[in-house]
Amino acid sequence: MKLYDYFRSSAAYRVRIALNLKGLTPERAFVHLRKGVQRESEYLALNPQGLVPALVTDDATVLTQSVAIIEYLDETHPDPPLLPVAPPSRARVRAIALAIACEIHPLNNLRVLDYLIGTLGVAREQKDGWYKYWVDVGFEALEKKLAQERETGVFCHGNEPTLADVCLVPQIANARRFGIDLSPYPTLTRIEAACLALPAFAAAAPERQPDAE
Ligand SMILES: N[C@@H](CCC(=O)N[C@@H](CS)C(=O)NCC(=O)O)C(=O)O
């Protein structure tokens, strides 16, 4: 397998965590997002969306979209499972993961922030305000949900890490990088700490990647 990665990409960070949890060590290729390598023809031939991550499987299938890649890894390498067994539990874990991957992350992606500044001409402070606003909207709802639901355990769902934690930790790391105040989210940061105590999560951190700057 080969993972197309970038140390600061939170979507790629999700896949790195899942790979580590599964004990998988694919070959790596680094796509420098700040230099725009994701928009070069060679990478677009692999992923026409021009986004990382992409995973090329052992039989040369190209997979894109981090959540789809993680579910593929979970189906092909079921141990340890990243989704619980019971359908309502699976739906809960997916709901938490998608609340991050569909509702927070896309609004704060590099190309969106670049569009705000480069095309719409918004000021840097307004761009930062946009970032903070959408993180807070997403995290406030998630904090409430995780704090009040009895299914929440050491991790987002029970006492083993799942797809939900795999999505949560990179989004919090991203928020930290942008200087977001996380004190209103004690449940989220408690779960983050439990995750980062696990080597699979810790080793996937941006600063520990070979392309880190
Ligand atoms: N929904 C996609 C999001 C992928 C994505 O947005 N990746 C970002 C990095 S986290 C990217 O490649 N951005 C490049 C850009 O904005 O030009 C996934 O989960 O894989």
Ligand as a Chemical Component Dictionary entry (heavy atoms), coordinates in Angstrom:
data_LIG
# 
_chem_comp.id                   LIG 
_chem_comp.type                 NON-POLYMER 
_chem_comp.pdbx_formal_charge   0 
_chem_comp.three_letter_code    LIG 
# 
loop_
_chem_comp_atom.comp_id 
_chem_comp_atom.atom_id 
_chem_comp_atom.alt_atom_id 
_chem_comp_atom.type_symbol 
_chem_comp_atom.charge 
_chem_comp_atom.model_Cartn_x 
_chem_comp_atom.model_Cartn_y 
_chem_comp_atom.model_Cartn_z 
_chem_comp_atom.pdbx_ordinal 
LIG N1  N1  N 0 -13.215 14.917 2.880  1  
LIG C1  C1  C 0 -11.846 14.726 2.493  2  
LIG C2  C2  C 0 -11.084 15.973 2.789  3  
LIG C3  C3  C 0 -9.703  15.937 2.231  4  
LIG C4  C4  C 0 -9.056  17.297 2.374  5  
LIG O1  O1  O 0 -9.736  18.319 2.384  6  
LIG N2  N2  N 0 -7.731  17.321 2.507  7  
LIG C5  C5  C 0 -7.069  18.573 2.654  8  
LIG C6  C6  C 0 -6.007  18.497 3.724  9  
LIG S1  S1  S 0 -6.701  18.156 5.302  10 
LIG C7  C7  C 0 -6.411  18.969 1.351  11 
LIG O2  O2  O 0 -5.882  18.126 0.647  12 
LIG N3  N3  N 0 -6.436  20.253 1.035  13 
LIG C8  C8  C 0 -5.822  20.744 -0.152 14 
LIG C9  C9  C 0 -6.353  22.086 -0.531 15 
LIG O3  O3  O 0 -7.191  22.621 0.191  16 
LIG O4  O4  O 0 -5.913  22.567 -1.569 17 
LIG C10 C10 C 0 -11.253 13.542 3.256  18 
LIG O5  O5  O 0 -11.752 13.254 4.340  19 
LIG O6  O6  O 0 -10.336 12.893 2.760  20 
# 
loop_
_chem_comp_bond.comp_id 
_chem_comp_bond.atom_id_1 
_chem_comp_bond.atom_id_2 
_chem_comp_bond.value_order 
_chem_comp_bond.pdbx_ordinal 
LIG N1  C1  SING 1  
LIG C1  C2  SING 2  
LIG C1  C10 SING 3  
LIG C2  C3  SING 4  
LIG C3  C4  SING 5  
LIG C4  O1  DOUB 6  
LIG C4  N2  SING 7  
LIG N2  C5  SING 8  
LIG C5  C6  SING 9  
LIG C5  C7  SING 10 
LIG C6  S1  SING 11 
LIG C7  O2  DOUB 12 
LIG C7  N3  SING 13 
LIG N3  C8  SING 14 
LIG C8  C9  SING 15 
LIG C9  O3  DOUB 16 
LIG C9  O4  SING 17 
LIG C10 O5  DOUB 18 
LIG C10 O6  SING 19 
# 
